[in-house]
Amino acid sequence: MYNDTITIFNRKITREGTVWYPTVAEGVQFSWDAAPAPSGYGWKRDDRATVLVPYVSTEGTALVAGKLYLPPKMWQRVEQPELYVTFADGEDFDFFLHGRWPEQEPVDDSGWPGGFYDHLCRTWDGVFAVSGVHRYNALPHFEVTGR
């Protein structure tokens, strides 16, 4: 049931620019709804995904893929963001990729035409901006939705 892999990309915005921090999460449940949706000029794709990401709970904390989970605003303030993971939605969204990103080093946005996220959306399937996050404690997991 939990046999999929995703790569979560957390966005850190600094004065120098945007850097994306990857985290590979194995043992997740991924479902993808690839559906057509009407637009003003015909049909377009309106893909949505849901990922159930289990975590290990210790003394009120959550470990996701071996990293301590922090809420998005707290994650933005840490000195070593590569040691933590978060799921941010809204204007400063994070995103996830179905599968394993081959590099584990932070990705500088300026090195990609139009930015890293836009580049992946144009060149890869299974890229989703985080649109919602719910944390469940009874059966410890995050339910992360993406569009």
N, C-alpha and C positions, 0 to 999 in steps of 0.2 A: 504494500500500500504506500509506504513512504520510501520510494526508490528512485526519486528524481533528484536532479542537481540544478541549482540556480546560482547565479553570481549576482550579489547585491552590490550596487555602486552607490556609495554615500558621497554627497556633494559638500565640499568645504570651499566656501567663498572667502577669499582674502583680498587684501589690497593689490596683491600681485596677479590675481585672477582666480580661476576655478580649478580645483583639483578633485578628481574622483578617486575614492578609496574602495577597492574591490574586496569582497568577502565571498568565498565559495562556501555554499551551504549544501551539503549532501544529505540524503535521507529525508527529503521533503516530499510533500504531495503537491503536484502541480497539475492544474487543469486549465485548459485554454479553450475559449469559446470564440472561434473565428466566424464572425457573422457579417453578412452584408447589411448596410444601412443606407436608406435613401439620402441623397444630397440634392442640392439645387441643379446639378448637372448629371444626374444618373445615380449610380450606386457607388459607394465607397466601402472600404472595410472598417468595421468597428470592433476590432478584437479586444477581448477582455480576458484577464487571467486571475485565478485565485491560487494562492500558495499557502499551504499549511506548513509552518516552520516550527518544528518542535524545539523546545529549549529545556535546559537543565536548570532547575530552581534550587538555589542554595541561599538560605537566610534572606529571602526577599529579593534576591537578584536573579537575573536570567542570563544564562550563557547560551549564545547562539553561535554555532560553528566554532566553538572554542573561544569566542570573544564575549566580553561583557556587554550586554545591551544597555544603552542609555537612551532616554527620551531625546528627541531631535535638538531641542535648544541646549540641553546639557552637552550633547555630543559636539555641538559647534564650539564649545568653550574648552574642550580638552586639548592638552599640549601634544599628545601622540594619538591622533585619530585612527591610525592604522591598528591600534590595539582594541578598538571598540567597534560596535555596529549599532545602527539605528534604522528606523523606517520613517522617513519624512514624506508627507504628502503636501499638497498645496503649492504655493508659489515657488518655494525652494525645495522642490521634490527630489527624492532619490529615485533610482530605477533599478529594475532587475532584468536579467537576461536568462532565458531558459537554456541551461547548459553551463559549461565551465569556460570562463574566460582564461586564455592561456597564460596571461601574465598576472602576477600577484603584486606588482609594484604600483604605486599611485600613478594615475594618468592625468597629465596636464592637459586641460581643455584647449589651450592655445595651439597645441600641436596637430589639431584636426580641423579640416575645413568646415566651418559652420559650427564647430564644437563637437566634443566627443559623443554626447547623447544623440544629437542630430545625425552624425555620421553613422552611428550604429543603427538608428531607425531606418536609414536609407539603404544600408548594406546587409543587415542581418534580419532574420525572422526571429520572433519570440522576444522582442524588447518591449518592456512595459514600464511606464511611469507609475510610481506608487500613488494610488488614489484613495486608499483607506487602510487602516490597521486596527486590528482588535486583538487584545491579549486575553487569553483564557488561562486560568490557573488550575481548574479542576483536572483537566487533561492538558498539561502545560504545553501550549503552542501559541504562536501568533498566526492570525489569519490576515494575510496581506493581499489586497486586491490591486490590480493594475489595469491601465488602459493604454 
